[in-house]
Amino acid sequence: MKRRELLKAAFALLLFAPLRALAAWNREAFESAQVEGVLQGLGIQSEQDSAEIEIIAPQFAENGAVIQVEITSRIPNTESIILIAEKNPTPLIADFQFTPEAEPFVITRIKMAETADFKVLVKAEGRYFSATRHIEVAIGGCG
């Protein structure tokens, strides 16, 4: 009887171990209160401005709690798209990872605490590219 229970436990562990690995996240980057800490946590030492990153976002947001943004990367071999709101209590909003077959496009809603720059970083072939859009916020959405 104990052998059967041991096999069940081992099977359950093997089944759920990959899920735990997928749920891993970069605590240092996501909990940093400064953009510099985010970049350090993600291992980003330099970035290059790029016109190949398209940001569609409002110039003025009445409510910072719900701001729709749309990001498209036209940079070949895009591996990830990273969203940063510079004056948020924790600036790193998201880090979207892409497989080579996926179209590097994101549409989501974000929160912004106050008027600030909204920065997008794109990782492609081990290099980082950036684009920024200034968004004015009437009522802050983080608190």
N, C-alpha and C positions, 0 to 999 in steps of 0.2 A: 504494500500500500504506500509506503514512504517513497519508493522509487517513482511511482506514478505522480505523486504530489511534487516531487523534485523536478520531474520532466515538465509538468505544467508550469511551474514557477520559472524554469529556464526558458520555456517557450514564450511566456508572457514578457520576460525581460528582453528577449531578442526582438519581440514584436514592437515594444514601446521604446526601446533605446534609440532608434533612428528619429522618432518623433521628438524626443528630448533634444537631440542634436539640432534638429531643424528649428527649434524654439530658442536656440541660443541667440543672444544679442549682445551688442557691444555696450556694456554698462558704462564704461568710461566716457564714450562719445555721447550717448543718449542722456546721461545725467549731468554733463558739464553745463555750467552756467555761463560760459564764455565761448565765443566762436573759436578762439584759439585752442581751447580745450577739446572742442569737437574735432577740429582738424588734426590735432595731436592724437586723439583717440582713434581716429580713422587712419592714421599713418600718412596723412597728406602733408608733404613738405613744400610743394609748389603747385601752382595752377596757372593756366593760360586762358585769357579771355577768348571767347569763341562766338562768332556770329551764327554758328551751326546749331546753337541751342535756342529753341523758340519757347518763350514764356508768354502764355496768354493768361493775364490776370488783371483785375481792375486796378486802375490808377488810384481810385478812391473807394474805400470800403466803409460803408456806414456802420457795420457791426463786425468787429474783429473776430467774433466767435465762429463765423461761417464765411470763409473766403474761398471761392472756387478758383483753382489754378489748373492749367493745362500745360504740360511740358512735352516737347518733342525734341529728340536728339537726332540730328542728321550726321553725327560723327560716326564713321564706320567702326564696327566692332564694339559698340557701346556695351559695357558690362554692368554699369549701375548708374542710377540717377539719384542724387542726394539733395534733399530740400532743407534749407536753413532759413529761419526767421531771426535776424540778428539781435533783436531786442527782447525776444521771449525769455522767460525765466530759464527754460532749457531750449536753446536755439535749434538743435537738431530735431527736425520734424519727422523725416522718413529717409530710409535708405533702400531703394528698390533695386533688386538684382535681376538681371536679364540673361537668358540663355542666348546663344548665337542665333537661334531661329526666331526669337521674339522681336517684335517691333518695339523700339525704345520710345514708348509713349506712355504718359501718366496723366490721368485726370482725377483730381481728388479735391477735398475741401480741407482747409487748414485753419488754424487759429493763430491770430497775431495779437500780442499784448498791446502794442502801440504802433504808431507810424515808424516804419523802418524799411531797410532793404530786405528784399526776399531774394535769397541767393540759391542758385541751382549749380551743383557740381556734377559733371559727367566723367565717369572713369572709362577710358578706352585704351586698350593695349598698355595698361600699367601707367598711363599718364592721366592727369586731371585737367579738365577744361571747365570754365565757369561763365555764367551769365547772371546779371542782376537786374531786378525790377524794383523800383521804389514804390511802396504802397502806403498811402495815407489812410490811417484808421481813425474814424470818429469816436467809436466806443470800443475800448479794448476787450479782447475775448479771452484773455488768460487771467487767472486770479487766484 
